Amino acid sequence: MSEEQVRATREAPLRTITASVLGPYANNAMSTWGEEGEFKHFLPRLLELLIMEELNGFLYADITMMRIGNAWKSWRRPEREAIVAVCDAWWRHTLNHYPRGVDVMMMIEALADDLGLDLAPYLAEWESNSTEAAARHMAWLMNDFTSSVAHDIEWYALLTDWITGPTPATIMERAFFATGSPKVLQELFDGLENHRLWREH
């Protein structure tokens, strides 16, 4: 890493570091740039920038969450609890806004696969969310999900059972009969049709 890149991350207060400055660090944290202590220092701002979509989630979310997952089980309890609290808020924010750079499937993989969290409460929260955004996420997932990718993994099997059950249709139907947007109506119609095919599979 260049001296200029390193210096830029240390000149400004943590809360004001921009995505353009922190992006190079996010890409190289704990590999070619810094140790765990430095990663913990920058992590709150990294997560904030990812949630607010100022940092490109497609490029940086997966690698950031994997690095947390590889290390956080040895962290102090308040640190682990903080990670879970942030992920809970991130999940709620995701369900309430559509589209998102870090889509629901990326979020599910981060929660269940990278961090090893129980997926069931997150799916229950999705079921209770009556926003149009949550329904559009569901319609999107009906097009994106592939049940054969990781059928032998416990959390993926749970997700598959949930997707092939009645809940996704309930989520989409609520918005289908409430929306006034032809575009959203078509998305939900397609999602419901795909869900029907999932259930018949």
C-alpha positions in Angstrom: 0.0 0.0 0.0 1.2 3.5 -0.7 2.2 5.9 2.1 -0.4 8.3 0.9 -3.2 5.7 1.2 -2.2 4.8 4.8 -1.8 8.4 5.8 -5.2 9.3 4.5 -6.9 6.8 6.8 -5.1 8.3 9.9 -5.4 12.1 9.2 -9.2 12.4 9.7 -11.3 11.5 12.7 -12.8 8.0 12.3 -16.4 9.2 11.9 -15.4 11.5 9.0 -13.3 9.1 6.9 -14.8 8.8 3.5 -15.6 5.7 1.5 -12.9 6.6 -1.1 -10.3 6.8 1.6 -11.4 3.6 3.4 -12.0 1.5 0.3 -8.4 0.5 -0.2 -8.1 -0.5 3.5 -11.3 -2.5 3.3 -9.9 -4.5 0.4 -6.7 -5.3 2.2 -7.5 -5.4 5.9 -5.6 -8.0 7.9 -3.9 -9.4 4.8 -1.5 -6.8 3.3 -2.6 -3.9 5.6 -2.7 -4.0 9.4 -3.6 -6.4 12.1 -6.7 -7.2 14.0 -6.5 -4.2 16.4 -6.5 -1.8 13.4 -9.4 -3.7 11.8 -11.5 -3.3 15.0 -10.7 0.4 15.0 -11.9 1.0 11.4 -14.8 -1.6 11.6 -17.5 0.7 12.9 -17.0 3.2 10.1 -16.6 0.4 7.5 -20.0 -1.0 8.5 -21.6 2.4 8.6 -20.4 3.2 5.1 -21.7 -0.2 3.9 -25.1 0.2 5.5 -25.5 3.7 4.1 -24.3 2.5 0.7 -21.5 5.0 0.5 -19.0 2.1 0.3 -19.7 -0.3 -2.6 -21.3 -3.3 -1.0 -20.9 -5.6 -3.9 -17.1 -5.1 -3.7 -16.5 -4.9 0.0 -19.4 -6.4 2.0 -18.5 -10.0 1.4 -14.8 -9.7 2.3 -15.6 -7.5 5.3 -18.1 -10.0 6.8 -15.8 -12.9 6.1 -13.0 -11.2 8.0 -15.3 -10.6 10.9 -16.5 -14.2 10.8 -13.0 -15.5 10.9 -12.0 -13.5 14.0 -15.0 -12.4 16.1 -15.6 -15.6 18.1 -12.5 -14.7 20.1 -13.5 -11.1 20.7 -14.8 -9.8 24.0 -18.5 -10.3 24.6 -19.4 -6.5 24.2 -17.7 -6.5 20.9 -19.6 -9.6 19.7 -22.8 -8.1 20.9 -22.1 -4.9 19.0 -21.6 -6.8 15.8 -24.9 -8.7 16.2 -26.7 -5.4 17.0 -25.3 -3.7 13.9 -26.2 -6.7 11.7 -29.8 -6.7 13.2 -30.1 -3.0 12.3 -28.6 -3.6 8.8 -31.1 -6.4 8.1 -34.0 -4.2 9.2 -32.7 -1.4 7.0 -32.3 -3.7 4.1 -35.9 -5.0 4.4 -37.3 -1.5 4.5 -35.4 -0.2 1.4 -35.3 -1.6 -2.2 -33.2 -2.0 -4.1 -30.0 -2.4 -2.1 -26.4 -2.8 -3.2 -26.1 -5.6 -0.6 -29.1 -7.6 -1.5 -31.1 -9.9 0.9 -29.2 -13.0 -0.3 -25.9 -11.4 0.4 -27.2 -10.4 3.8 -28.4 -13.9 4.6 -25.1 -15.4 3.6 -23.2 -12.9 5.8 -25.5 -13.5 8.8 -25.8 -17.3 8.6 -22.6 -18.4 6.8 -20.0 -15.8 7.7 -21.1 -15.1 11.3 -22.9 -18.4 12.0 -26.0 -16.7 13.4 -29.4 -18.4 13.7 -31.3 -17.5 10.5 -34.7 -18.2 11.9 -35.2 -14.8 13.8 -34.3 -12.9 10.6 -36.7 -14.8 8.5 -39.4 -14.2 11.2 -38.7 -10.5 11.1 -39.1 -10.6 7.3 -42.4 -12.3 7.7 -43.6 -9.6 10.0 -42.5 -6.7 7.8 -45.4 -5.4 5.8 -43.5 -2.8 3.7 -43.6 -2.9 -0.1 -39.8 -3.0 0.0 -39.8 -6.2 1.9 -42.2 -7.8 -0.6 -40.0 -6.6 -3.5 -37.0 -8.2 -1.9 -39.0 -11.4 -1.7 -40.0 -11.2 -5.4 -36.3 -10.6 -6.3 -35.3 -13.7 -4.2 -37.8 -15.9 -6.0 -35.8 -15.2 -9.2 -32.3 -15.5 -7.7 -32.5 -18.4 -5.3 -31.1 -21.8 -6.2 -31.9 -24.6 -3.8 -29.3 -27.0 -5.1 -26.3 -24.8 -4.4 -25.8 -25.7 -0.8 -28.5 -28.2 0.2 -26.3 -30.0 2.7 -25.7 -26.9 4.8 -28.1 -26.5 7.7 -28.9 -22.8 7.3 -29.4 -23.2 3.5 -31.8 -26.1 4.1 -33.7 -24.0 6.5 -33.9 -21.2 3.9 -35.0 -23.6 1.2 -37.8 -25.0 3.4 -38.9 -21.4 4.2 -38.9 -20.4 0.6 -40.9 -23.4 -0.5 -43.5 -22.8 2.3 -46.4 -20.4 2.4 -44.7 -17.4 4.0 -43.2 -15.8 0.8 -46.5 -15.8 -0.9 -48.1 -14.1 2.2 -45.4 -11.4 2.1 -45.8 -10.7 -1.6 -49.6 -10.8 -1.6 -49.9 -8.2 1.1 -48.0 -5.7 -1.2 -49.6 -7.0 -4.4 -53.1 -5.8 -3.3 -51.8 -2.6 -1.8 -49.4 -1.2 -4.4 -50.3 1.4 -7.0 -47.2 0.9 -9.1 -47.5 -1.1 -12.3 -43.8 -1.9 -12.1 -44.1 -3.2 -8.6 -47.3 -5.1 -9.4 -45.4 -6.9 -12.2 -42.5 -7.7 -10.0 -44.8 -9.2 -7.4 -46.8 -11.1 -10.0 -43.6 -12.7 -11.3 -42.5 -13.4 -7.8 -45.7 -15.1 -6.9 -45.6 -17.2 -10.1 -42.0 -18.2 -9.3 -43.0 -19.1 -5.8 -45.8 -21.3 -7.1 -43.2 -23.1 -9.3 -40.9 -23.5 -6.2 -43.7 -25.1 -4.3 -44.5 -27.5 -7.1 -40.8 -28.4 -7.6 
